[in-house]
């Protein structure tokens, strides 16, 4: 295992490949960036936990993009659930997220509601937008299983035909919220970007990698005393070579500005903009991601 860039702690992706097993992976542990996103709203504990898991997944999946200006969007939605909308995205290391929920119904569920209790018959949509080529890829899967991570695994198997293991853990205490995640995928014969209909989900190389990766504990994912290289060494120290590269740093990102909203609103006709104005002649735009109200003045 090689690493020439130092130890990886909070808010940075660690990318790795196990070449002889035809596997690639990502490790991430969010701390200050996670707290910054969650602090935008006074979320109750179950929603903080849910949003933290979604943000880790966004960082893991988004860091797979080779297009630095590309965007990964993860959206969970339902018509009848307590949480009717959960959306996060990742672009260039910036993450943001928001959850909309019914507080009265949430209180009835107790302190540790299940995923099905929160979403009912919901679905998970994962969208990759590639800025360079302008292409968009989207997969939609039911919100089945105990966690969002399990639903993401189903997405890769069903939509991408890529054997995938994902583990996520969240810890909240008086010092804030910490969330960590591991993603490992099997890409036989370097077939990234090609059709994968022939992939064997029970391939012996993948079965070995899946067992090793699955041995990670939730405590290891959120233990700030362990750098990510140490976590990776514990999993794969018996392999002859594991290539490691520190990836992008993670930070809270909200692309909402007065200039951005002014540009969007300018596309509406004069009559429509007039209906949007308040008594002071301003158009108020409420950003759900950062919980800020922007006062837009347009002719």
N, C-alpha and C positions, 0 to 999 in steps of 0.2 A: 504494500500500500504506500503510495507516494503522496506527499503534500508539501509543497514549497511555499505556501502562502500564509501559514500560521493557523491558529485555532479559530474555529467558527462558532460564534455564540448566538446572540439574539439578532433577529431581523436580517438574516442573510441566508441565501440558499446555498446548499452544498450539493453539487452535482457529482455523480459517480457512475462508473461503468465497471462491470465484472465481465471482461472480454471473453474469457473462456466459457462463461455461462450464457453468453449472448444476452446480457441484461444491462439495463440502464436504470438509474434511479435519481431521486431527489430527497434531500432531508432539509427540513426547515423548522426553526423554533421562533415564534413571534412573541415579543414582549412589549417594549415601548410603542412600537407601531400599532400593535393590537389595541393597547389601552387608549391610544389617541383616537382610533376609529370608534371604539365603543363609547368613549366619553361624550360623543356628540349627542347622545340620547340617554335618558335615565332608564335603561333597560332592566327589567327584573332578571334574577339569576338564570332562569331557564332560557331566556332569550339571549342573554350574554353568552351562555355556553353554546347555543346553537349558532350564533353569529361568529363566534370565535372559530368553531369548527369549519364553517363555510369560508372564512378568510384564509385559514390554513390550506384548505383545498384549492382555493383560488391561486395561492402562491405556488403550490406544488404543480398544478396543471398549467398555470400561466408561464412558469419558468421553463416548460418544455418548448415554448415557441422560439424558433430561431429568428423570426422577424422581430427586431427590437421595438418596433412601433406597433406591432400587432397587439390585439387585445383578447383576453379570455374573459367571458362573462358566464357566471354561474347563477341560475335563477330557479328557485323552487316556488311553486305557486299552486293554489288550490281554490276551489269555490266554496268549500264548506268547512275549512279547517280553522283552528284558532289563529294560526299564522297564515294569512292569506297571501303574503308576498315576502320572499327573502331574496335579495339580489346582491351580488358582489362582483367586482371585476378587478382585473390585474392588467397593467400596461406599463412596461418599462420599469418594473419594480415598484410601481405605485399601486396600492390596494385601497379599495373603499368598499363599504357595505352598509346595508340598511335592512331592517326587518319591520314589517307592519303586522300588528296583531291585535286581538281583542282582549283587553286586560281583564275584563270581568270573567270571560270564559277561561282564560289562563289560570286565574286564581282558583277556579274550581278543580283544576287538574292536580293540585298538590305541587311539592317542590321538585319532583323529578319526572316530568311527563315523558312518555315515549314519543318517538318520531311520528308514529301513526296517530297518536292523540293530538299532536300539534298540527298535523297537516291533513288528516283524513285521507281522502282519495286524491292525493296531489301528484305532481310530476316534477321532474328535474330536467331542466334544459341546460345544456353546455354548448357554448358557442365560441368558435375560434374565428376571429376576424383578422385577416392578414393584410396589413396596410400596403405592403410592397406590391402584391399582386391584385389586391382588391377582392380576393376570394373570401367566402364565408362558408364555414362548416358548422353544422349544428346537429346535435343528437338529443333526443328526448326519451327519457325512460321513466317508468313509474317510481314514485317514492316508496320503495319497498325495502325491507330490512330494518335493522335497529338504528342505523346511523346514516348520515349523509355520505360518509366515506363508502359504505356498502353500495349505495345507489350509484356513486361514481365508478366503482368497480364494474357494476353492471353496464354502465354506459360504454366503457372501453371494450368489454367483451361483446356486447350486442352491436354497437355502432362502428367500432374500429377493428374488431377481431384481434385485439391485443391482450394477451394474458396480463393481468395487472393485479398487484396487491397494494392496498392503501391502508395505513393505520394513522389515526389521529387521536390525540389526547389533549384535554383541557384541564387546567387547574386555576381556581380563583381563590384568593384570600385577601387579607387586609392590604397587602402590598400591590395588588393588581391582578391582572389576568395573564397567564402564560399558556400558550398552545403550541404543540409540536406535531409534525407529521412526517411520514415516510411514504414514498411512492416507489415501487419497483415494477418494471415492465420487461417482458421477454420479447426480444426482436431477433429471431433466428436469422442468421446469415446476413446481418446488416440490412434487413429488408425495409427499413424505415422509408416511408413514402411510396411503398408499392402495395399492391393488393395482398391481403393477408388471409384470404379465405382458407388457405391450406394450413394455417397455424394449428398446432396440436396443443390444446389446453392442458393435456397430461404429458407433455414432453418431459423426459427425465431431467433435462437441464433446468427447466422451469420448476418442476416439482421440488428439486433440491433448493433452488433459490427462494421459492415461496416458503418453504419450511424455515429456512434460515432467517428470512426477513420477518416472517410471522412470529418469530421468537422474541421480538422486541417488546418491552413492557411499556405501559403508559407512563410509569415513573421515569423511565429513561428519556422519553420524548420531552418531558417538561422539567427535567432536573437541570437547573441553570448552572450547577457545578460541573456538568459534563459538557465538553465541547462536542460538536457534531462529529468530528473526526474520531473521537473516542467511541461514540455510539456506533459508528460504522465499523470500527475495528472489532468491537465486540461481536458484531453480526457476521463478519466475513474474514476474520483473521486467518482462517485456514485456507483461504484462496491464495493462489500463487501471486496474483496481481489484481489490485483494485485501483483504478485510476480515479483521482479525486481532483475536483476543480471548484474553487469558490465561485459562486455565481453572483447574481445581482443582489444588491442590498434592497431591503424592503422598507417602504415608508408609506405613511398615510398620504393619499392623493385625492384631491377633489378638483376637478377641472372646471368648477363653476366660478365664473367671474362676471362682473358687470359687462365686460366687453363681449363675452360669449353669449350672454342672454340678450344683449342688445342686437347682436347679429341674428339670433334666432327669431326674435320678435319683429325684426325689420322685414321678415318674409311675409308677415301678415299684412293685409290691406289696412288702410286708414280707419275704416269703419270698425273692423275687428279690434284694432288696437284701442280705439276710443272706448269700446265696451269693457276693456280690461282695466282701464285707468280708475284709480280711486278718486276721492274728492280733492286731493292735492295734485291730481294730474299725473301720478306715478303708477307704474305697473309693478306690483309686488310679486316677486318670484320666490317661492319657498323651496330651498334645496333640501331634500330629505337626507342626502348623504351627510352633509356637514351641519345640518340643523341651523342654517342661516337664512335670513330673508334679505333678498337683494332688491333695492329700490331702483327701478329702471325708468329713466326719463327719455322719451322719444318724441320727435315732432309728429 
